[in-house]
Amino acid sequence: MIGQLSNPASLKQIVMTTQTRDTIALFAIGSAAILAVFYADVDLGELFLSLLRRF
């Protein structure tokens, strides 16, 4: 029983549907568009560096 649980071949594979993939892609495209509009006058490289400095 323990050997079956530690065997990766016995684990059920998670399958992403086409609808889920498309939803994630649309969300990413929409998020990038919103950032481009809100921060059009800001240098995006400088914005990224400021975010990195916070952490």
C-alpha positions as CSV (number, residue, x, y, z in Angstrom):
1,M,0.0,0.0,0.0
2,I,2.8,2.5,0.9
3,G,4.6,1.7,-2.3
4,Q,1.5,2.5,-4.4
5,L,1.1,5.9,-2.7
6,S,4.7,6.9,-3.3
7,N,4.7,5.8,-6.9
8,P,4.1,8.9,-9.1
9,A,2.6,6.8,-11.8
10,S,-0.3,5.9,-9.6
11,L,-1.3,9.5,-9.0
12,K,-4.2,10.9,-10.9
13,Q,-3.1,13.4,-13.5
14,I,-4.7,16.8,-13.4
15,V,-6.1,17.9,-16.8
16,M,-6.7,21.5,-17.7
17,T,-9.7,22.0,-19.9
18,T,-9.7,24.3,-22.9
19,Q,-12.2,26.6,-21.2
20,T,-10.0,26.9,-18.2
21,R,-6.9,27.7,-20.3
22,D,-8.8,30.3,-22.3
23,T,-10.1,31.9,-19.2
24,I,-6.6,32.2,-17.7
25,A,-5.2,33.6,-20.9
26,L,-8.0,36.2,-21.2
27,F,-7.4,37.2,-17.5
28,A,-3.7,37.7,-18.2
29,I,-4.3,39.7,-21.4
30,G,-6.9,41.9,-19.6
31,S,-4.6,42.5,-16.6
32,A,-1.7,43.5,-18.9
33,A,-4.0,45.9,-20.8
34,I,-5.2,47.5,-17.5
35,L,-1.6,47.9,-16.3
36,A,-0.6,49.5,-19.7
37,V,-3.5,52.0,-19.5
38,F,-3.1,52.9,-15.8
39,Y,0.7,53.2,-16.0
40,A,1.1,54.6,-19.5
41,D,3.0,57.6,-18.3
42,V,5.2,55.6,-15.9
43,D,8.3,53.7,-17.0
44,L,7.3,50.1,-16.5
45,G,10.9,49.1,-15.8
46,E,11.1,51.6,-13.0
47,L,7.8,50.4,-11.6
48,F,9.1,46.8,-11.6
49,L,12.3,47.8,-9.8
50,S,10.3,49.7,-7.2
51,L,8.2,46.6,-6.6
52,L,11.3,44.5,-6.2
53,R,12.8,47.0,-3.7
54,R,9.8,46.7,-1.5
55,F,10.5,43.0,-1.0
